[in-house]
Amino acid sequence: MSFYSNMAATATNLLTKLGQTVTVTRSHGEFDPDTGKFTPVINLVFTGKGAVIDYAFNKTGNTSTTKGTSVIESDKVFLLQAGNEPKNGDRVTLLDGDMDVIAVEPLSPAGEVVIYELQLRR
C-alpha cells in the first residue's frame, strides 16, 4: 500500500467513525413538450461517509470565491471519503436535508484521491 493509499484509508476510517452517512444521487432528465414537465431520470446513487463544515467568512460577512466558484453564506463544505467520484450537479442527502453539489475538488497528491471536498448549496 502506498503512502497516499494509507492516507485515504485513514481519512475513510475517521469519517466512518465521526462523520455522517450521506446519499449522493446523480440524475438527468427529459422534457416532455406535450405536458410541459421535466421528468428526472436517476442515473446513479451511492452512499458515503463525510463531514459538514461551514465556510469561514470575514467580519463584514462578505461572500468570497473558492476555486472560481462564488460562495454564499448558506453554502457548506462537505468532506467525502474517496471512492465514487461526485460531480457538479449531484444531490447530496445529509441528515438535515438535501443540498446540490456546486463544485468538487479532489485532494489527489500523486494522482491518488485521498478525499473529496464538495461545495454544497441548498
N, C-alpha and C positions, 0 to 999 in steps of 0.2 A: 504494500500500500504506500502510495506517495505521501509526501508531507501534506499536500492540499487535499488528498482523499481523507486523511486523518482529520484535517480541519473541518471538512464538510461533515464527517461523522460526528465530531464534537458539537458542531452547530446544531445538527439534527437532534442529537441527544438532549441538549439544553432546551431546544424549542419543544421537544416532546414532553419533557418534564415540566417546563414552566410556561409554555405557550398555550394557545388555543387551537382546536381543530377547526379548519375552515373548508368550505367547498368552493372550488373555482369552476365556473361554467363559461364555456365559450360557445357562442351561438351566432348564427347568421339568420337572415330572414328573407321572406319572399313577400313582395307586394302584390296583392290581388286587385287589379284595377276595377273589377266588377263590384267588389264590396268596398273598395277604398281602404282596406285594412292591411296592416303589416302582420304577417304570421311568423313568429320566431321558430327557427328550427335549431335544435340543440345539436352541436357537433361533438362536444367533448365535455365531460365532467370528471374532475378529480379532486381528491382531498389532500390536505397537507397540514403541517403544523407551522405556527408562526406567532409573532408578537406585534401588537399595535403600539405605535409611538406617535406622539404629537410632534408636529413641526415646531421649531423654535422661531419666534418672530421677534423683531426688535421692539423697543419700548413704545414706539408710536403705533404698533400694530400693523405696520405696512406689510403687504404681501411681498414675497421675493420670488425669484425664479430658481429652479434647480434643473440642471441638465436641459436647459432650453424650454422648460415647461413652467407655466405660471403656477404658483401655489396660492391657494386661498386658505383662510383661517380654519375652515372646517375640514380641509384635507388631512389625511393621516399617512404616516409611513407604515408599511407592513413589511416585516422581515419574514420571508418564506423560505422554508427548507429547500435545499437542492433536490432536484427530481424532475417532475414535469415542468416544462417551461411555460410560465404565464405570458400572456400577450396583451398589448394595449387593447382595450375594449372588452376584456374578460370581466366577469362579475364575480366578486368575492362575497360569500356569505359568512359574516362574522357573528359573534354572539349577540351583538346589538343591532343587527340588520345587514342589508346588502350595500355594497359600495362598488363603484366601477374602477377598473384599472386605467389610470391616465398615463402612467409611464412605468417602464420596467428597466431596472439596472441590475444586471448580473454582476456579482463580485466573483470574478473568474481569473485570478492570477494563474499564469502559465496555461491558460485555456481550460481550466477545470473549474466548474461552477461550485462555489462554496456555499453561497446563499443568494437569494434574490431580494432586492429592495424594490418595493412597489409603492407608487404614489396612488393613493385611493381617494375617491371623491364620491359624495352622495348625490 
